[in-house]
Amino acid sequence: MTLNLGIIGCGGMGFRHMHGISELMKFSNIMKLRAVCDLHESAAKHVAARAEEIIGERPEVYTSLEEMLKNS
């Protein structure tokens, strides 16, 4: 079973959470970062791009929590 994760808020702390999740994903497939969400699309795209560099998969980018929950 895999736990699908989403980060809500892609400022400094969200960026740090992405790094932590990415490190855990290197050692276990119990979780996957599937989505990032921020009102500022550029912030969400930045976190998604960095996640892709680290883990090889780009999470979906959202600017609406409702959309993210609906599509995830």
C-alpha positions, 0 to 999 in steps of 0.5 A: 500500500502506498500513501499518496501525499500532497503539500499545501503551501509551497513557501519555505516550510512547504519546500522543506517538507518536500525535501524531507518527503523526498529523502524518505522516498529514497529509502521506502516506497510507502509514500509518494508525493503526488501533488503540491498546492499554493495560491501562487502558481509559481511557488507550487511549480518551483516545489514541483520542479525541485521534487522532480529533480530529486525523485524523478517524478513531478507532482501535480501542481494546483492553486486550489485545495478543492481542485487538488482534493477533487483530482487526487 
